[in-house]
Amino acid sequence: MADEETKQEYRAAYEAWQKQVTGLHEVFLENKRLDPVRLKGLLNRESRSKRRYDRARLALLGIEEDAPLGEDDGDEDD
């Protein structure tokens, strides 16, 4: 079974990702209007939060893998 720190990281990563997915749903499903710069930022944040969630999920399952080349979690400008 996973330790408490791993569980907490998983929960935090999941909640952060869901927050970004909710923002995407507002744009694509509920027709919320965003200017192109803000939309790009939203897409980048969702992508980064999904990668963080995926890593946390793997750690929770005990399957920790290194990120494939070119898929690191670098801090790109939004």
C-alpha positions in Angstrom: 0.0 0.0 0.0 1.2 3.5 -0.7 2.5 5.8 2.0 0.6 9.0 3.1 2.8 11.4 1.1 2.2 9.5 -2.1 -1.5 9.5 -1.5 -1.5 13.2 -0.7 0.4 14.0 -3.9 -2.0 11.9 -5.9 -5.0 13.7 -4.5 -3.4 17.1 -5.0 -2.4 16.3 -8.5 -5.9 15.0 -9.3 -7.6 18.0 -7.9 -5.3 20.4 -9.8 -5.9 18.6 -13.0 -9.7 18.5 -12.6 -9.6 22.3 -12.0 -7.9 22.8 -15.3 -10.3 20.3 -17.1 -13.2 22.3 -15.7 -11.7 25.4 -17.2 -11.4 23.7 -20.6 -15.0 22.5 -20.4 -16.2 26.0 -19.8 -14.5 27.1 -23.0 -15.3 24.1 -25.2 -18.6 22.9 -23.9 -20.2 26.1 -22.4 -18.9 28.6 -25.0 -16.9 30.7 -22.5 -14.9 33.2 -24.6 -11.1 33.6 -24.0 -8.6 35.6 -26.0 -6.0 33.4 -27.7 -3.2 34.1 -25.2 -5.4 33.1 -22.2 -6.6 30.0 -24.1 -3.0 29.0 -24.8 -2.2 29.4 -21.1 -5.2 27.3 -20.1 -4.2 24.5 -22.5 -0.6 24.6 -21.2 -1.7 24.4 -17.6 -4.0 21.5 -18.3 -1.3 19.7 -20.1 1.2 20.2 -17.3 -1.3 19.3 -14.6 -2.2 16.1 -16.5 1.4 15.0 -16.6 1.8 15.7 -12.9 -1.4 13.6 -12.3 -0.1 10.8 -14.5 3.2 10.6 -12.6 1.4 10.7 -9.2 -0.9 7.9 -10.4 2.0 5.8 -11.4 3.7 6.4 -8.1 0.5 5.4 -6.3 0.4 2.2 -8.3 4.1 1.6 -7.6 5.0 2.0 -11.3 7.4 4.9 -11.3 8.9 5.5 -14.7 11.2 8.1 -16.1 9.5 10.5 -18.5 10.2 9.7 -22.2 12.6 12.0 -24.0 11.0 15.3 -24.8 8.2 15.0 -22.2 9.7 16.6 -19.2 7.7 19.0 -17.0 9.6 22.1 -17.9 8.2 25.5 -17.0 7.3 26.9 -20.3 5.9 30.4 -20.6 2.1 30.4 -20.9 
